């Protein structure tokens, strides 16, 4: 039996006042107006309230009864649609200026997105469903989703479930206990994106701004070489293997018997601060290009390389 669910969106004026409200119940009943009191009457009996960005935006303008559970489709969009392009709340009607900023239409769009997210969750492997549940079921914005679904996990050992589900895509010796305890939401987003093979897929900027420790999770899972050298670290974090994979070279150069290039690359992969001084023509470029490529693939992030060059001017106009 479906549980009482409503979808909501607010239009807020420049002075911070509510100027328009749209609300849609799962059974098709609609409210569109400006009266907050009428909205509260309309929502009587509602057990779940869903919106796109309801936690960061709509909630602060409303006094919602604590018994009503919240579902934020914004939070689940990058979790369930991590591949590029991202699934988002499409507002095609805004192409028509006469219908711009219509909160009732946005409520309908939120309903469509929620249904897409429910369907996508159903398509996930059961082990991944349980991983997301254990990480997020008691977190604001996420808990209502799992309550609405009445999700009952089969597995209970979260660390073991992650290690098994992500075998070969993360370091076998990654400190999962620490990430699970300190950064459960960040870990969930990192794990979701890890399953996408397209390296051009990255998390939306709002996720990185709200949860900056997602990058730390990626670094622990996929960019910190372990002492024993597991299969992941050997294939993705070994400098010589990476050199051959990215550039096709069988090995680094040596100078006076010193493997300067390999030492510099290995230090960068180990997240060490370093200053490398090479002779002219010593192959400095590859020592920062290779770690940047490795980090971009493993951490799904952007590496900025600043390379100052000095030009020799010869003759006028050159």
C-alpha positions in Angstrom: 0.0 0.0 0.0 1.4 3.4 -1.0 2.3 5.7 1.8 1.0 9.3 1.9 3.5 11.3 -0.2 3.6 14.9 -1.5 5.9 16.9 -3.8 6.6 20.5 -3.1 8.4 23.5 -4.6 8.6 27.2 -3.4 9.2 30.4 -5.2 11.0 32.9 -3.0 11.2 36.6 -3.6 14.2 38.8 -3.2 13.1 39.8 0.3 13.1 36.2 1.4 9.3 35.9 1.4 7.3 33.1 -0.1 5.6 34.4 -3.2 4.3 31.2 -4.8 3.8 27.6 -3.7 3.2 24.4 -5.7 2.4 21.1 -4.1 1.3 17.8 -5.6 0.1 14.7 -3.8 0.9 11.2 -5.1 -2.8 10.7 -5.7 -3.0 13.7 -8.1 -4.4 16.4 -5.7 -2.8 19.8 -6.3 -2.3 23.0 -4.4 -1.1 26.2 -6.1 -1.2 29.4 -4.2 0.6 31.7 -1.7 -0.9 30.8 1.6 1.4 28.8 3.9 -1.6 28.0 6.2 -3.5 26.6 3.2 -0.5 24.5 2.4 -0.3 23.1 5.9 -4.0 22.1 5.6 -3.4 20.5 2.2 -0.5 18.5 3.7 -2.5 17.1 6.6 -2.0 13.3 6.7 1.2 13.5 4.6 3.9 11.2 5.9 6.6 11.9 3.3 7.5 15.3 1.6 9.7 15.3 -1.4 11.4 18.1 -3.3 14.4 19.0 -5.4 16.8 20.7 -3.0 14.2 20.7 -0.3 16.8 20.4 2.5 19.0 23.4 1.5 16.2 25.6 0.1 12.5 24.9 0.8 12.8 23.6 4.4 14.1 26.8 5.9 10.9 28.7 4.8 8.5 26.2 6.2 7.5 24.7 9.6 7.2 21.1 8.7 6.0 18.7 11.5 8.9 16.6 12.7 6.8 13.4 12.0 7.0 14.2 8.2 10.0 12.5 6.6 11.8 14.4 3.9 13.1 13.1 0.6 15.5 15.2 -1.4 15.8 14.2 -5.1 18.9 16.5 -5.4 20.9 14.3 -3.1 20.0 11.1 -4.9 20.6 12.4 -8.5 24.4 12.1 -8.5 24.2 8.9 -6.4 21.9 7.0 -8.9 22.9 8.8 -12.1 26.6 9.3 -11.7 27.5 8.9 -15.4 27.8 11.9 -17.7 25.4 13.5 -18.6 23.8 13.7 -15.2 20.1 13.2 -14.6 18.7 16.5 -13.3 15.4 18.3 -12.8 14.7 19.5 -16.4 12.6 22.6 -16.6 11.8 22.8 -20.3 8.7 24.9 -19.6 11.0 27.8 -18.7 11.7 28.2 -22.4 8.2 29.8 -22.4 8.5 33.1 -20.5 4.8 33.1 -19.7 5.3 29.9 -17.6 8.6 30.8 -15.9 9.2 29.9 -12.3 6.0 27.8 -11.8 6.4 25.9 -8.6 3.5 23.5 -9.3 5.2 22.5 -12.6 8.4 22.0 -10.6 6.6 19.8 -8.2 5.4 17.7 -11.1 9.0 17.5 -12.4 10.2 16.5 -8.9 7.7 13.7 -8.9 9.0 12.5 -12.3 12.6 12.6 -11.1 11.7 10.7 -7.9 10.0 8.0 -9.9 13.1 7.8 -12.1 15.3 7.5 -9.0 13.1 4.8 -7.5 13.3 2.8 -10.8 17.1 3.3 -11.0 17.5 2.1 -7.4 15.5 -1.1 -8.3 18.0 -1.8 -11.1 21.0 -1.7 -8.8 22.6 -5.0 -7.6 21.1 -5.9 -4.2 24.6 -5.7 -2.6 24.9 -2.0 -3.8 21.4 -1.2 -2.6 22.4 -2.5 0.9 25.7 -0.5 0.8 23.9 2.7 0.1 21.3 1.9 2.8 23.9 1.2 5.5 25.8 4.5 4.6 22.8 6.8 4.3 19.6 5.4 5.9 19.9 7.7 8.9 21.2 10.8 7.1 19.0 13.9 6.5 17.6 14.0 3.0 18.4 10.3 2.5 16.6 8.6 5.3 13.1 9.3 4.0 13.9 7.6 0.7 14.8 4.3 2.4 11.8 4.6 4.8 9.4 5.1 1.9 10.8 2.1 0.2 10.7 0.1 3.5 14.1 -1.2 2.5 15.4 -4.2 4.5 19.1 -5.0 3.9 20.2 -8.6 3.6 23.8 -8.0 4.4 25.0 -6.6 7.7 28.8 -6.4 7.3 29.3 -3.1 5.4 33.1 -3.2 5.2 33.0 -6.7 3.8 30.2 -5.8 1.4 32.1 -2.8 0.0 35.3 -4.8 -0.4 33.5 -7.6 -2.3 31.4 -5.3 -4.5 34.4 -3.1 -5.5 37.1 -5.8 -5.7 39.5 -4.8 -8.4 38.4 -1.1 -8.5 39.7 0.1 -5.2 42.8 -0.7 -3.0 42.3 -4.0 -1.2 43.9 -2.5 1.9 42.0 0.8 1.9 41.0 2.0 5.4 37.3 1.5 4.9 36.4 1.5 8.6 37.7 5.1 8.9 35.8 6.3 5.8 32.5 4.5 6.9 32.7 6.1 10.3 33.9 9.7 9.4 32.5 10.2 5.8 29.6 8.0 5.0 27.9 10.4 2.6 31.1 11.2 0.9 32.0 7.6 0.6 28.6 6.8 -1.0 29.2 9.4 -3.7 32.7 8.2 -4.3 31.6 4.6 -4.6 28.8 5.6 -7.0 31.1 7.3 -9.4 33.7 4.6 -9.1 31.4 2.2 -10.9 31.3 4.5 -14.0 34.0 3.7 -16.6 33.9 7.1 -18.3 36.7 9.1 -16.9 35.0 12.3 -18.1 32.2 11.7 -15.6 32.7 13.8 -12.4 30.6 14.8 -9.5 28.5 18.0 -9.8 30.1 21.1 -8.3 27.5 21.3 -5.5 28.5 17.9 -4.2 32.2 18.8 -4.1 31.3 22.1 -2.3 28.9 20.6 0.2 31.0 17.4 0.8 34.7 18.3 0.0 35.9 15.1 1.7 34.7 13.2 -1.3 38.1 13.8 -2.7 39.7 12.4 0.4 37.6 9.2 0.0 38.8 8.8 -3.6 42.4 9.3 -2.5 42.1 6.6 0.2 40.2 4.2 -2.0 42.1 4.6 -5.3 45.2 6.8 -5.0 47.2 5.8 -1.9 49.6 2.9 -2.7 49.4 0.1 -0.1 52.5 -1.5 1.4 51.6 -5.0 0.2 50.9 -3.9 -3.4 47.4 -5.3 -4.1 46.2 -5.9 -7.6 44.7 -2.4 -7.9 47.8 -0.6 -6.7 50.0 -2.7 -9.0 47.9 -2.0 -12.0 46.9 1.7 -11.4 49.6 3.2 -9.1 52.8 1.6 -10.3 54.9 4.2 -12.2 56.4 1.9 -14.8 53.1 0.2 -15.6 51.4 3.6 -15.8 54.2 4.9 -18.1 53.7 2.0 -20.5 49.9 2.3 -20.4 49.7 6.1 -21.0 52.8 6.8 -23.1 53.8 3.4 -24.5 57.4 3.5 -23.0 58.8 0.4 -21.4 60.7 2.3 -18.7 62.0 5.6 -17.4 65.3 7.3 -18.2 68.3 7.1 -15.9 70.9 9.8 -15.4 74.3 8.7 -14.1 72.6 5.5 -12.8 69.9 7.5 -11.0 66.3 6.8 -12.0 65.3 10.5 -11.5 62.1 10.4 -13.4 60.8 7.3 -11.7 61.7 8.7 -8.2 59.8 12.0 -9.0 56.7 10.2 -10.3 56.7 7.7 -7.4 56.9 10.6 -4.9 54.0 12.4 -6.5 51.9 9.2 -6.5 52.7 8.8 -2.8 51.3 12.4 -2.3 54.7 13.7 -1.2 55.8 17.3 -1.6 58.8 17.3 -3.8 61.3 19.5 -5.7 62.9 17.8 -8.7 65.9 19.4 -10.4 66.7 17.8 -13.7 69.3 18.6 -16.4 68.2 20.2 -19.6 66.4 17.5 -21.7 66.0 15.3 -18.6 62.4 14.6 -19.2 60.8 16.8 -16.5 57.5 17.1 -18.4 56.5 13.5 -18.0 57.2 13.5 -14.3 54.2 15.9 -13.7 52.1 14.7 -16.7 52.0 11.1 -15.6 50.9 11.6 -11.9 48.3 14.1 -13.2 46.9 11.5 -15.6 46.8 8.8 -12.9 45.1 11.1 -10.4 42.6 12.3 -12.9 41.6 8.7 -13.8 41.5 7.4 -10.2 40.1 10.4 -8.4 37.9 11.8 -11.1 39.3 15.3 -10.4 41.1 18.1 -12.2 44.8 18.5 -11.9 46.2 22.0 -12.5 49.8 22.1 -13.9 51.5 25.4 -13.9 54.5 25.4 -16.3 56.3 28.8 -16.6 58.3 29.1 -19.8 60.9 31.7 -20.7 61.0 32.7 -24.4 64.2 33.9 -26.0 63.3 37.0 -28.1 65.3 37.3 -31.3 64.8 40.3 -33.5 61.9 42.8 -33.8 58.4 41.4 -33.6 59.5 38.0 -32.4 
